[in-house]
Amino acid sequence: MGVAKVLSALSDDDRRKILDTLKQGKISSGDLAKKLGISPQALSYHLKKLKNADLIYETKYKNFIYYELNLTILDEVIMWIDSLRKEN
């Protein structure tokens, strides 16, 4: 697990907004850019960071790319953080 990548990806407000939007379900990159009011270039940059951290995944259908949350990586990070709280 790349905890550093995940925490780095989560440190940006725009990326957290993307993740919040993806809570509602799968969405195309074009619709996501419109909904968030950011340029396609900026969205592409943030999506790349989120994909590298395994926080999202993409599926292609015809000419569209759809993005969804990958909650399994969040579970792993939460378990790691929780292990820090436990007494030895």
Secondary structure as UniProt FT lines:
FT   HELIX           3..10
FT   HELIX           13..22
FT   TURN            23..24
FT   STRAND          27..28
FT   HELIX           29..36
FT   HELIX           40..52
FT   TURN            53..54
FT   STRAND          56..61
FT   TURN            62..63
FT   STRAND          64..69
FT   HELIX           71..85
//
